[in-house]
Amino acid sequence: MRDRPMRFSTIMAFIAMLTVAVGTVSAQDSQSRWGFGTDLGFTSGTVNGTVFTLGLNADYYVDRAFSIGPMVLLSPIGDLTQIAIAGVGRYHFRMATLNLVPFAGFGLVHADLDRGSGPGRIDRNDTSWYIPLGLTAEFPVTGKLALAGTLIVNLHNIDLEPSLQPDHTSVSLLFGIRFGP
């Protein structure tokens, strides 16, 4: 049987190292073109119902209105462990009190469902292509810091056969912060 607390600790250690690395790179370059964001929320429509989700993203600003970079969605708690990683392009519509940021990307998602014990135990996993389509509303607090709310429609083809229904879509609602250049 897998050790879930150990897997969760490993994921959290990776997230901490990524956060420190991005913060260090941003602090060294005063003309940095990098931004970073983190979110907490929920993903509904998974094979295990609604699950807690942690989101991370980094953005390289090609110019003030367009950025590209990686996005990671982690659902590490409960019976379902799901990790989605995608390269994402974002367009930033900047207004006085609100920034709207539509985005789309392409990547991979891995789902691991481990439910129950004994003869009825379910232990299945699958990896699929992944297309996130979403919109973030950013509320600037300072010139480089914003509060954010994100809605994502996740398209994928997770199939935990046999006996479980295929999972083609899910919806994530996340709230967090953004650090910009």
C-alpha positions in Angstrom: 0.0 0.0 0.0 1.3 3.4 -0.8 2.2 5.9 1.8 0.0 8.9 1.1 1.5 11.3 3.7 5.0 10.7 2.2 3.7 11.5 -1.3 2.0 14.6 0.0 5.2 15.7 1.8 7.2 15.2 -1.4 4.8 17.3 -3.5 4.8 20.1 -0.9 8.7 20.0 -0.8 8.8 20.4 -4.6 6.3 23.3 -4.4 8.4 25.0 -1.8 11.6 24.6 -3.8 9.9 26.0 -7.0 8.6 29.0 -5.1 12.0 29.8 -3.7 13.7 29.4 -7.1 11.2 31.6 -8.9 11.5 34.2 -6.1 15.3 34.2 -6.2 15.4 34.7 -10.0 12.9 37.5 -9.8 14.8 39.3 -7.0 18.1 39.1 -8.9 16.9 40.9 -12.0 15.3 44.3 -11.5 14.2 44.3 -15.1 12.6 40.9 -14.8 10.0 39.8 -17.3 8.9 36.9 -15.0 5.7 36.7 -13.0 4.5 34.0 -10.6 1.1 33.0 -9.3 -0.4 30.5 -6.8 -4.0 29.5 -6.2 -6.1 27.3 -3.9 -9.6 26.0 -4.8 -11.6 23.1 -6.0 -12.0 21.0 -9.2 -15.4 19.4 -9.8 -16.4 16.7 -12.3 -13.5 14.3 -11.5 -14.0 10.5 -11.1 -13.9 11.2 -7.4 -16.3 14.1 -7.3 -15.0 17.5 -6.2 -11.4 17.6 -5.0 -9.2 20.2 -3.4 -6.7 21.8 -5.9 -3.5 23.8 -5.6 -2.4 25.8 -8.7 1.0 27.2 -9.6 2.0 29.2 -12.6 5.0 31.1 -14.0 4.8 33.6 -16.8 7.4 35.0 -19.1 6.1 38.4 -20.4 6.9 38.7 -24.1 5.4 42.2 -23.8 3.1 43.9 -21.4 0.0 42.2 -22.8 1.1 38.6 -23.6 2.8 36.0 -21.5 3.7 32.3 -21.8 4.8 29.7 -19.2 4.0 26.6 -17.3 0.9 25.9 -15.2 0.5 23.1 -12.7 -2.7 21.9 -11.0 -2.2 19.5 -8.1 -5.0 17.6 -6.3 -3.0 15.6 -3.7 -5.6 15.0 -1.0 -8.1 12.1 -0.7 -8.6 9.0 -2.8 -7.7 10.8 -6.1 -4.3 12.2 -6.7 -4.2 14.3 -9.9 -1.4 16.3 -11.4 -1.9 18.4 -14.6 1.0 20.2 -16.3 0.6 22.5 -19.3 2.3 25.2 -21.3 -0.1 28.2 -21.3 -0.4 31.4 -23.3 -2.1 34.3 -21.6 -3.4 37.7 -22.9 -3.6 40.4 -20.3 -6.4 43.0 -20.7 -5.4 45.7 -18.3 -8.0 48.1 -17.0 -7.9 50.6 -14.1 -9.3 48.4 -11.3 -9.4 44.9 -12.9 -7.2 42.8 -15.3 -8.9 40.1 -17.3 -6.6 37.3 -18.4 -8.0 34.7 -20.8 -5.7 31.7 -21.4 -5.3 28.4 -23.2 -2.7 25.7 -23.1 -1.7 22.1 -23.8 0.0 19.5 -21.7 -0.5 16.2 -19.8 -2.6 15.1 -16.8 -2.1 12.1 -14.6 -4.8 10.7 -12.3 -4.3 8.0 -9.7 -7.4 6.7 -7.9 -6.8 4.5 -4.8 -10.1 3.8 -3.0 -11.0 1.2 -0.4 -9.4 -2.0 0.7 -10.0 -5.8 0.3 -11.7 -7.4 -2.7 -13.6 -4.3 -3.7 -10.4 -2.1 -3.7 -9.9 0.3 -6.7 -6.3 1.1 -7.6 -6.1 2.6 -11.1 -4.3 5.3 -12.9 -4.1 6.9 -16.3 -2.2 9.7 -18.1 -3.9 11.8 -20.8 -3.5 14.9 -23.0 -4.7 18.0 -21.3 -6.2 21.3 -22.6 -6.9 24.0 -20.0 -9.2 26.9 -21.2 -9.8 29.6 -18.6 -10.2 33.2 -17.5 -8.5 34.9 -14.6 -9.8 38.2 -13.0 -6.9 40.0 -11.3 -7.5 42.8 -8.8 -4.3 44.8 -8.4 -3.2 45.6 -4.9 0.1 47.2 -5.8 2.0 47.6 -9.0 3.4 44.0 -8.9 0.9 42.2 -6.6 -2.7 41.2 -7.4 -5.5 39.1 -5.9 -6.9 36.7 -8.4 -9.9 34.4 -9.2 -9.6 31.8 -11.9 -12.2 29.6 -13.7 -10.7 26.8 -15.8 -12.5 24.3 -18.0 -10.2 21.2 -18.2 -10.5 19.0 -21.3 -8.8 15.6 -21.1 -9.5 11.9 -21.6 -8.8 10.1 -18.3 -10.0 6.5 -18.5 -9.6 4.5 -15.3 -10.9 1.2 -16.8 -12.4 -1.2 -15.9 -15.6 -0.3 -14.1 -15.2 3.5 -13.8 -16.6 6.0 -16.2 -14.3 7.9 -18.5 -13.5 11.4 -17.4 -13.5 14.0 -20.3 -13.9 17.3 -18.5 -13.7 19.0 -15.2 -14.0 22.6 -14.0 -11.7 24.3 -11.5 -12.5 27.4 -9.5 -9.3 28.8 -7.8 -8.5 31.9 -5.7 -4.9 33.2 -5.2 -2.3 35.8 -5.7 -0.2 37.0 -8.7 3.3 38.6 -8.7 4.1 40.4 -11.9 7.1 42.1 -13.4 
